[in-house]
Amino acid sequence: MAAYPSVDAIARAAIPAWKRIHPDLNIEVISRQITDHHTAMMTALATESYLPDVMAIEVSYLGRFSRGGGLENLAQPPFSIEAFKPEFVPYAFDQATTKTDSVVAAPSDVGPGTLLYRHDILQEAGSTIEDLQNSWENFVAVGIKIKRASGAYLVANASDVVNILIRTGVRSNQGLYFDENDQPLITTSRFVEGFTLAAQIRKASLDAQVRTWSTDWAQGIRNGKIATLMSGAWLVGHMSNWLAPQTRGLWRAAQLPQKTWAAYGGSFLALPKNITASKKRYAWDFVKLLSLNATRQLAAFKSEDAFPVLVNTYHAPFFDEPIPFLGGQRARRLWREAALNIRAVQVHSQDAFAAEVVNTALFKVLHEGKSIKASLAQAQRLLERRVGR
Amino acid sequence: MSMKIPKSLRISPAWAPYVLLSPFVTLFFIFGLFPLGFSLYLAFHSWEPASGLASMSFVGLRNFEFALRDPWFWKSMGNTTWLALAAGVPQHLIAIPLAVFIQAGFKRFRNIVVGVYFMPYITSTVAIAILFSSLFSTDYGLINQALHGLSHIPVLRFLVPVGPIDWLGRPQYVKPAIAVIVFWRYVGFNVVLYLAALQTIPKDLYEAATMDGASSLQQFWNITLPSIRPMMYFAVTLSVIGGLQLFDEAFILTGGHGGPDQAGLTTALYLYREAFDFDDFGGASAMSWVLFAFVALLTWLTNIAFRPRNRSA
């Protein structure tokens, strides 16, 4: 199996259970950093050589990998993954389903989006979480209060809110950036609203203007300069383990503002077409062990913060346990609700390029004072040039 | 006592050159000629890599047409040229006098001094990435701290920016930040080249000039510079080729993305992203051949600028 960090650890931890089913078959887990892993997998598919039997794919790469015909359609026998569909959290299964109803991968973990906020800073500003959540307008208004009371920034970067708002109100059969006919959707209201809110936040100096995972971002989280974070539930594990363990007890989790449901990350397991039938059979067994075995799914959740895709794990006592880093909050219940409410968006092979173009358009609005309409129109034209390549 | 090789294992003199050359030729074919040929082939094809090699289809000149009309490609060419000039020219303007200074001023410790300057050239890019990301950090970086310190000096107060600079988050600062790293990495390499050239200049030329009353500056302009001209040609050509293929420094400092508003997106980085991030191997290959034509053109111009002049006139 070829995987990237966290998924590799989850796979290795499943080997003893695998050995109990197939004592004579060893599993080797080849691990690479996430970008290198996907480059290596794309090269393996392109050249049809050095293909692993099981290939982990992160959700942001799913569109590119699903476009080619290099991955096995798991909807067909002998896999017939459709039979297991009710067991998976709905959006994750739909995410792996293409326009032609092929299922290119089995979901193995999801990243329900959550709003993490500094409880103490919010209290200092005399606001409640409800104020922060009610609407995006209130979100900004609370941000102004926070800045006045504590000097902390509402968000790390104004672009964080765009990433959520463009996910709000995506019609079925539509992608984030392209519609079902491959036409870019950059000038639609989703983008206009997202950009407008980001511009408001920037104008009021409510964002720290730092990039996610940068030194300044990490430092801002540690020293209370950033009051809220919008991310996948998995971020809590990182914060508690290495990012900001000293802030233990100060953070809380909530649903994203205005009842927005968004996913941040998620992993899938695919089988390359060009491996032998016997290997494929065992590879499928291993995929089932990782994706459809409740014990393994819960073990991965406990050890790697990999949120389960199996709905029947959602009533395990672990979901009701308090999380010390979040001041004893039972936040997993929130994330469970989010996971069940998120809707899949169609992935597109040009999503990576489109995300880059949208970020650039936003940058021009926030830093160069370009009008939102002109900036989005330029982005739309750039994507129109790309379609069909 | 000498061991005799059995006759059957002996290579005939006629075959010996081919056998001895074969390791290089084999490696060159695999890692040199084949990728070149394959990239040229790809430049005329559309390819969905996740579908395997069989999915290639011939598209004629469409990839070149796309490359030449792609705004981001031209933006990357502009960035690359800017960086090649901003990082390349100072390298030589500093390396030449520095080499002269090291040659004249250091006898016993010359190798240590040269070693210090050469060190960045052989330092791992990962170490450089960690070092410079930390140095260029907005709120906690040493560079902004130093600038802040300078702002307390009355004379410098007006020259130093008031607030911390977001080096990697603003287009106007990303390119200078990359240029600084490129300069820092390669100035030592050029010093080594120029030192080697300086050591080939006969000492009696300087002795004769001193006796004729020539000043140090006159000796530098009339003896040193003309004598190291062939090395300047070599070093500048390397800088032109290296500068136009700039990848590592831009990649590590911008996290592989090219920075805000693609300000740090060099052409080499863009065509890498085009292939491996955006899956357009055909377009990327076409761009690489356009870049090759540009590099060839500038190398030819460098040749014209530095080729030996006819002194007979």
Chai-1 contact restraints between the chains, C-beta under 6 A:
chainA,res_idxA,chainB,res_idxB,connection_type,confidence,min_distance_angstrom,max_distance_angstrom,comment,restraint_id
A,T39,B,F276,contact,1.0,0.0,6.0,A-B,restraint_1
A,M42,B,P49,contact,1.0,0.0,6.0,A-B,restraint_2
A,L45,B,A50,contact,1.0,0.0,6.0,A-B,restraint_3
A,A46,B,P49,contact,1.0,0.0,6.0,A-B,restraint_4
A,E48,B,G52,contact,1.0,0.0,6.0,A-B,restraint_5
A,R64,B,D279,contact,1.0,0.0,6.0,A-B,restraint_6
A,F65,B,A50,contact,1.0,0.0,6.0,A-B,restraint_7
A,G68,B,E48,contact,1.0,0.0,6.0,A-B,restraint_8
A,G68,B,A50,contact,1.0,0.0,6.0,A-B,restraint_9
A,G68,B,S51,contact,1.0,0.0,6.0,A-B,restraint_10
A,G69,B,S51,contact,1.0,0.0,6.0,A-B,restraint_11
A,G70,B,A50,contact,1.0,0.0,6.0,A-B,restraint_12
A,G70,B,S51,contact,1.0,0.0,6.0,A-B,restraint_13
A,G70,B,G52,contact,1.0,0.0,6.0,A-B,restraint_14
A,T215,B,S137,contact,1.0,0.0,6.0,A-B,restraint_15
A,D216,B,S137,contact,1.0,0.0,6.0,A-B,restraint_16
A,D216,B,T138,contact,1.0,0.0,6.0,A-B,restraint_17
A,D216,B,D139,contact,1.0,0.0,6.0,A-B,restraint_18
A,Q219,B,Y140,contact,1.0,0.0,6.0,A-B,restraint_19
A,A352,B,D277,contact,1.0,0.0,6.0,A-B,restraint_20
A,F353,B,F278,contact,1.0,0.0,6.0,A-B,restraint_21
A,T360,B,D261,contact,1.0,0.0,6.0,A-B,restraint_22
A,F363,B,P260,contact,1.0,0.0,6.0,A-B,restraint_23
A,F363,B,D261,contact,1.0,0.0,6.0,A-B,restraint_24
A,R389,B,D280,contact,1.0,0.0,6.0,A-B,restraint_25
